[in-house]
């Protein structure tokens, strides 16, 4: 969750994400809602890598949060482990 909040905060501060931006003739742009903002290459590269990590890990976090597990079976017939 912290990584997603950092992703959102950085994206808001720099004007978007590299995945929605572009690169052309050694100029790098982040994009948000169709608007491009030029940023240094290092920041563009960070944004691209962080966005890619969010695309992979955020759906996994949602699946893990809602994953149901079967309750453990008691080891005795009376239940609760009492002998």
Buried (B, 14 or more C-beta within 10 A) or exposed (E): EEEEEEBEEBBEEBBBBBBBBEEEEEEBBBBBEEEBEEBEEEBBBBBBEBBEEBEEEBEEEEEEEEEEEEEEEEEEEEEEEEE
